[in-house]
Amino acid sequence: MIYFLQDFPRRTVLKETISLLAILSFIFMISQFYFTRGYRTIERKGKMSHIVKVHKFIGYVFTSVLFFHPILIVFPRYFEGGVRPVDALWQIVTTLDNSSVLFGILAWFLMIVLGVTSLLREKLFKRYTSWRWFHGILSLLFIGLATYHVITLGRHSDPAMEIFYLILLGGGVTVLTKTYLSEKVKKKGQQKWLSVKQELQLAEDNL
């Protein structure tokens, strides 16, 4: 609704389709924070195994779409005069003095790392909790850089769209942070209880 109500000159159908695909892919990547056990609302709506499957599906599909994002944004130049697509792409990836472009490149690489480590999780991490922390922190870095890139460089990032992005992101970060902190507190409580049990057992043995 925000996209179609925006007041800006429309471009060709191809360019607008590519833009809309990038916007939807970005939004779906933010939505990953909500397809977790930390978001109690969705957890009550279905089995966690089903939610995890949706999380994986969204991740793999839209990571694949965003992987081709640099190519897609220069693709329309095949049908236009002027700068060739390859030259336009090279100009983009070598523009390192622009923070918006640089953050976009860094986010793109982090996204690839997220996808690869998710596919190879069992081979790279012995403990599931270690991978979860790695995945969560890397996700925050990726989405933070990507959000800056989208807001500062995205053609359709008007105030309404920016507010929508930030609300969605803020809620997702809150869900993730609350989940990890609550698990850490729970783990400390379990360790403290085990320590108390050991002390009680030792006291009984000395009686």
Secondary structure as GFF3:
##gff-version 3
##sequence-region A 1 207
A	DSSP	alpha_helix	2	5	.	.	.	ID=ss1
A	DSSP	alpha_helix	13	30	.	.	.	ID=ss2
A	DSSP	three_ten_helix	31	34	.	.	.	ID=ss3
A	DSSP	alpha_helix	40	43	.	.	.	ID=ss4
A	DSSP	alpha_helix	48	67	.	.	.	ID=ss5
A	DSSP	alpha_helix	69	74	.	.	.	ID=ss6
A	DSSP	three_ten_helix	75	79	.	.	.	ID=ss7
A	DSSP	alpha_helix	85	93	.	.	.	ID=ss8
A	DSSP	alpha_helix	99	119	.	.	.	ID=ss9
A	DSSP	alpha_helix	121	124	.	.	.	ID=ss10
A	DSSP	alpha_helix	128	153	.	.	.	ID=ss11
A	DSSP	alpha_helix	159	206	.	.	.	ID=ss12
###
